[in-house]
């Protein structure tokens, strides 16, 4: 009798599992149908299962006049922390059951495809990016090096080249790494800067309190990067911003650089935020570069890095060759003026040493598709290089395993970004960006027609409308102007902030309930708790001297003027109910 470990007791000569095989092999016979096997030919089980899953999740889409969430109920179906009391089942389940359970998790989730979803920078991904990012799930290319990626590496290489060309760099001398998000781009920039500025820090660790300079508008991931890198959060110096423009104050930056230079303290990097989430602020990068060059680091240290955090603003660069005179895409004059201003603010980005780009923001691609783009590939890849690895071989020209933070790297992000650039092209991106801006400007005009509403940031050049709503009978413009400029109205500003918060929370409650106004569901919008300080609080010393505002972020290509009309109607209805409750 054959030993149970004898392969002849399991498979026949054709590789089929025998009917009297051990239990583990019987499981294997069942599970063989649950793994994709395109090499077998014929119809693959994955294709049929994916079709079924897409059909199931499509059934969660609400009807035309349904709420802005998936399914029938927005109720959270778990309690915390009890939800963690889960156990791995003893026996395997059917694929249909698991898919059904998975689809069920999407019940109540905000519907990113709904034109009523406009709470934040949360665009619906385009079809090409979705499909492209799904394909690596089947064959599992690992873009750590060439053997495990092969031609799939072209997506990272070609999109890096296309982006470098877009930013005015020499494509064949630049490089790109797709990473785990905008904070990953930030982290890469800091590590690049530390390796460049502090010789020996890779081997001996960070032993110098070198400084990272950012504007007050910089993303909070600066704390993540300086914390996790070991540089320390206390080594971030925040440069004040101009109260009128919210841009980094270049004079203040120069004062800090001069002081550090006199004290022989090195600067690791200066970060220009090129497009903030709410106020769409672009730091004056050309002026920043000029001032940085005036104050080089002390002898013994490398050159400070200039990093452009452009995850929110990078795509305005697609207008660099747009003919603003003939306006071939036919944008309105008001939209054209904003587009031109955005391009004028970002066009100095070629002066940066590295740029952070999110395709899952203004590239309309799935999470996560962030790209860290660097101008000098030879420098970056050499100073970041590590040793060789016994089980990884160089069989292709491109092997980023020597200098990436991640070891296992999915190709999903690079394929999504690459497919988006190829699919939409320059004019496609221009049309999507300009079209969303047209809707946002229409929303501004609606707010301006309301005497009890005011646009809180009229100079904003992004896709967001920040606005405040006041109780009935209030002259909103007059009231808001006083709250901004006169410290005597501090109490009014604080009361107004609480009112915005209450209206925003009422809107969210109604959205969750599927509450309808004039037969239409309430949109999913949000509110900002302090996107700027009051003019009388320029130094930010008064923590309550900030401005709250409701906001709409119409990132969806299905947004249109009638949707924004409905937003105004719903906000006024929520305002009325909040006012009655307060009374």
N, C-alpha and C positions, 0 to 999 in steps of 0.2 A: 504493500500500500504506500502511495506517495506521501511524503512528509507535507504537512500543511504549509510549509514555507516553500515548497517546490512549485515553481511557476507553472509546471505542467498540470497542476491541480486547479489552476485558475483560468488559463487561456488555452484555446485550441491553436492549431497551426496557422489559422488566418487572423489571429489576434482578437478573437471574440471571447468574451467571458463565458465560461461553461455554466450550464444550468445548475450543477451541483457544487458550485464554487463556495468558498467560505462566505460568512455574512459580510465581511468588509468588502469583498468583491461584488456581492449583490448590491450593496450601497453604491459601489463605483459604477455598476452597470446603469443604475438609475441616474446618478449624477452626471454621467457622461453626456447625457442629453441636456444638461443644464449649464454647460460651458460652451462658449462659441467654438465652432470647429469648421471654419471656412475651407480648410484643406480637404475636407471630405467630399466637397462638391454638393450639388443639389441645394435644396432649401435649408438654410441654417436656422436652428431653433431661436437664435438671438433675434433675427429679423422679425419672426412671428411674434416673439414676446415683446419686442420694442413697439411694434405696431399696436399690440394690445394695451401696453402701458400708456402710449400716447392717446389712444382712444379713451381710456379710462380717465386720464387727467383732463382731457378735453371736456368730459362730462361735468367736471367741476366748474367750468366757465359759466358765469351767470348769464341770464338772458339779456337781451338788449337794454332793458331798463332795470337790470339787476344791480346789486351793490358792487362796490369796488373791492370785494374780496372773493376768493374762490369758494365754491360750494354753497351750502344753505345756511351755515351757522359760523359766526366768528368766535364762538366760545372757545377758550383755551381748554384742551382736553387732558391736561395733566396738572398736578399740583407739585410744588417744589418744597422740600427736597425729596418727597416721597417717590417721585418719578424715578429716582436712581435705584430704587429697590427692585431692579429687574434682574432676571437670571437667564443664562443661556439655556434654551430648551434641550432636553435630552435627545430627542429624535429630530431628524430633518423634516422640514415642511415642504409643501408643494410650492413651486415657483409662482403659480397664480395667487396663492394666499399671501406670499410675501410682497408681491407687486401690489396687491390690493391694499395691504397694510401700509405700504410705502406711499401710495397715492393718497390714502386717508390722512397722512400727516400734513398734506397740503390744504386740508379743509380749513377755511377761515383765514388763510394767508392772504395778505394784500396782493391784488391782481395787478402785476406790473404791466399787463397789456391793456388795462382799462384806462381810458382818457380821464377818469375821475381820480386816478392815482397820481398825485403831484406833491408828495410830502417832502421829497429830497432829490438828490442827484441819484436817480434810480431809473435809468432808461431800460426800455425793452430791448433785448438783444436782437440783432438782425439774423435772418435765416442762415446766411452763409457762416457766420461766426458760431451759431449753435451747432450746426452740422459738423463743421470743422473741429470744434472742441470735443465732440462726442467720439469721433473716429479713433483717437488714441486710446480710448477706454477699451477698445477691442483688441488691439495688437500690442498695447503697452510699450510704446517707444519711451525710452528713458534718455532725455537729451543731455545727460551727464557727459556723454562722449559718443564718438561716431559709430562704433560697432552696434550699439543698442538703439541708435536713432536713424542711421544711414541717411537716406534722402530727406527724411522728416526734418533734419537739421536746417534744410533750406528755408523753412518758415521763419526761424529765428534770424538766420543770416540775411535773408532777403528783406524781411520787414525792418530789421536794423538798418540796412542800407537805404531803404526807401525813406525811413524817418530821418536818417542823417542828412540825406539830400534835401528833405523838406526843411531842415533847420539850417541849411547852408554849410554843412560840413562835407569833407571829402569822404564819400561812402566807404571806399576800400581801406581807409585808415581809421575808421570809427568801429565801434563794437556795441553789442546789445546783449542784455541778459533778461529774460523774462523771469519774474520773481513773484513772491507771495502777496503783493499788494503795494500800495503807495508807501506804506511804512517800510516795506522791504527795499524799495528804491532809496528811501531816506537812509536806511541802515547801510546799504551798499555805498552810498556817497560818503558816509562818515568813515566807514572802514577804508575806503580808497584814500580819503583825506588823511586819516591817521597814519596809514602806511607811507604816504608821500611826505608828510610833514615831520613825523617823529621817527627818524632812522632807528632801527633796532626794536621798535615797539612790537613787531610781530613775534619776535623771539623772546624778548624780555618783559613784554607787557607795557601798558601805558603807565609811565612813571612821571609824566609832566602834566601840570594843570593847564594844558592848552585850551583855547576857547573856541566855541562855536557861536557865531553871530547870526541872529535871526530877527525878523521884525515881530512886532507884537501880534501881527496877524498870522504868524506861522502856525502850521498844524501841530496839534499836541503830540504827534508821534515823535517830535524832537526829544521828548522825555523818554520814550521807549528806546530810541537809538542811543542816546547818551548813557542811559541806565544799563542796557544790555551789553553795550560795548565796553563798559568799565571805565569810560571817561568820566562819568558822573554828571548827574543833572545840574549840579551847582556850577558846572563849567559852561553852561549856556548863558550868553549875554543877550538880553532882549533889547533891541533897538526901538526907540519910540517911533510911532508913525505920525504922519502929517494929519492933523485933525480934520482937514477938509477932504483929503484924498484917500486916507487910510494907507497910503504907501509908506514904505520905509523912509524915514527922515535921513537923507544922505548927509546932511551936516552933522547930525547926531552920530551917524556911523563913522564919519571922519574923526570926530572927537574921540570916540572909543578906540579906533585904530591907532590914532596918534598916541594916546595914553598907553596902550599896550606896547607899542613900538618903543616908547621911551623907557618902559619898565622891562624890556627884553622878554616879554611874554608872547609866545607864538600863537597865531591864529590857525586853527585846523581848517575851518571852512566858513564861508559866508553863504547863507542860504537865501535866495530870492524866491519868494512865493509868487508864482506866475498864474494868478487866478485863484482867489479864495472861494470857498463853497457858497457863502451867502452874499458877500458884497462884491465878488468878482474883482478883487484888487490885484493889480500887477505891480510888483516892486520895480523901480526904475533900474533895470539890470545894467544898462550901459553906464550909467553914473556910478553904480556900485563897482563895476569893474575898474573904472577910472580911478576911483578912490583907493581900491584895494592895491592897485599897481603903485600908488604913491607910497605905500607903507608895507614893504616886503618884510617877511619874517626875519628875525635876527640870524646871524651867521650860525651854521650848524643845524638849521631846520630847513625843511623843504618849503616849496611854494604853497600857500594856502589855496584850497579848492573853491571854485565858485560853482555852487550847485543850484540848478533851477528846478524847484518843486512845481512842475507844470502839470500835475495829474488832472487838475481841473481846467487848465487853460490852453493846453498844448494844441488843440485842434483848430484854434483860430489861425494858426500858422498856415492852414490850407488856403488862406486868402492872399498869400504873398504875391501871386501873379494875377490876382483878380483885377479886371479892368473896372475901376470904380467910376470911370467916366461914362462908358457905354452901358455898364451894369447889365451884362448879358443874361443873367438869371432873373432880372426884373424885380429885385427887392424894392420895397417901399423906401422913400427917401429917409424916413426916420430909422428904419432897420439898417439901411446902408451906412448911415452915419455912425451907428453903434458898432457895426462890423468893422468899419475902417478904424475906429478908435481902438478896438480890441487888437487889431493887427498892428497898429502903430505902437501899442504898448508891449506887444510880445516880440516884435521883430528883432530886438537886440539879443534874443535868446542864443544866437550863434556864438556869443561871447562866453557862454557858460562852458565849464569843463565837462559837465554831465547834466542830464535832464531826466526827470521822472515823468512817466507817461502812464495813464490809466486808460485802457481801452474800455473797461467796464463802466467808465463814467461817460466821457464825451466821444467815445468810439463805438458806443451802442453794441457792446459785446458782453458775453457772460462773465461772471466772476470765475476765476481770478485771471485777469489778463493785463498785468502791469509789466512795463518794460523799462529797465534801467539802461539808458543810452549814454555812451561815453565817447568823447571826441577822439581821444588818443588811445587806440587799442594797444599799441605796442607798450606804452607806459603802464596802463592799467593791468594788462595781462602779465607783464613781467614783474612788477612790484608786488602783485598779489599771488604770484605763482608758488605752489607748494611742490613737494617732491613727487616721484612716480609711485605707482601702485601696482603691486605684483599681479593682481588679477584683472587689471584693465590695460588694454593694449591700444596703441595708436595705429588704427588701420584706415583712418580718414584724415583730411587736413585740419578738421575742426574738432577740438577736444577740450571743452571748457571745464572739465573735471578738476583742472589744476588751480582754478581761481574762483570758483563759485562757492557761495555759502552753503547752498543746498547740494546734497549728493544725489538723492532721488529727485529728478525734475520731470514733471509731466509736460508733455508737449501741448496740452490743451490750450494754455494761454497764448503760446506763440502762434499756434494754428488759428486761434480766434482773431488775434490782431492782424496776422498776415492775410487771412481770408477777407477781413473787413476792408483793408486797404485795397485789395484787388477787386472786391465786389462793388464797393461804393465809389471808389476812385475820388479824385479831387472834387469834381462837380457834384457827385453824390453827397459827399460830406458837406460841401458848401450849402447844398440845398436843404439838407436835414437841419444843419445848424441855423441857417437863416430862417427857415420855416418856423422853427421853435421860437426864435427870437420875435418873429412877427406876432405870434400868439401872445407872448409875454408882454409886448408893447401894447397890444390890444387890452390886456388885463390892466395895465397901468392907466390907460385912458378911461376904463370903466371906473376905477377907483377915483380918478380925478373928477369925475362927474358927480360923485357923492359928496355932499357937504359934510357928512359925519364920518368920512374916511379920509385918510391922507397917505400918500406914498411916502414911506419912511426913508427911502434911499433913492431919490429920483435920479441920481447920477450912476446908479448901478448899470453895468454894461453886460451883465450875464443874463441867464434865463429866469432868474428869480424876481418875483415882485414881493417886496417887503412892505407891508402896509399896516396901519393902525385903524381901528374902528372905535368910535366914541359913543357914549349914550346919546339918545335922541335930543335934538336941539343944540348940540355942541357944534361950534365952528371948528372943525377938526384942524384946519390949516393954522388958524390963529393959535389954538390951544397948543398944538404940537410945537410950533415955533417958540412959544414961551417956555415950554418944558425943556427944549433943547438949549436955549440961550440964557435963561435967567435962573440963577440958583434959588430965587424966591419961590420958584415953581417946582422945587424938588419933590415936595409931597405929592403934587399933582402927577409928576412923572412916575413916581412909585405906584400911585393909585392906578394910573393908566396902564402900567405894566401888569399889575394884577388883573386888570380888566381884560387885557389881551390874552393872558394865560387862561382865564376863565372861559373866554369865547373859544380859544383853541381847544381846550379840553372838552367843551360842549360839542364842538364839531367832531372831535375824535369819537366821543360817545355815540353820537348820531351815526357816524360811519359804521361803527361796530354793530349797532342795532339795525342797520339797513333802513334807518329813518328816511322818509321821503318828504321832499318839499315840492309842491306842484307836480306830484306824481313821479319825481325823479329822486334817486338815492343821493344822500349827502356825499360830497367828494371827500377824499382822504387828503387833507392838507395838514400843515404843521405850524409851529411857531418857534421863533428864535428868542432865546433868553439872553440878550445882550450882544447883538452883532456890532454895536458901536457904543461909545460913551457919549454923554451929553457934552456940548461945547464947554460948559462951565466946569467940566470934570476931565479936562484934557490929560492930566497926569494919571487918571484912573484911581486916585486915592480913595474916592468914595465908591465902595463896592456896589452901592445901590444906584449910583448915578449912571446907569446903563439904559439902553433902549431895547425894550421888547417889541416884537412885531409878529403879526401873522405872516405866513408866507405861502406862496404857490410856486411850485417848481414844475412847469409843464414840459417834462422831458419826453413825453410820449408823442409819437408821430401822429396819433389819432386825436390829439388835442385840437380844438377849433374854437372860434369865437362863441358859439352857442354854449359850449361847456363852461367857458369863463363867465358868461352871463349868469349861468346857474350858480357858480361859485359865489358871486356877489349876493344873489338872492338868499343863499343858504347862510352866509356870514351875517347878513342883516337879521335873519330869523333867529340865529343863535344869539346875536347881540341882544335882541328883544327879550329872549327867554332869560338870559343871564341877568339883564337889568331888572326884570321882574323878580327873579330869585333873590337878588341883592336887596331889593326893597322889602 
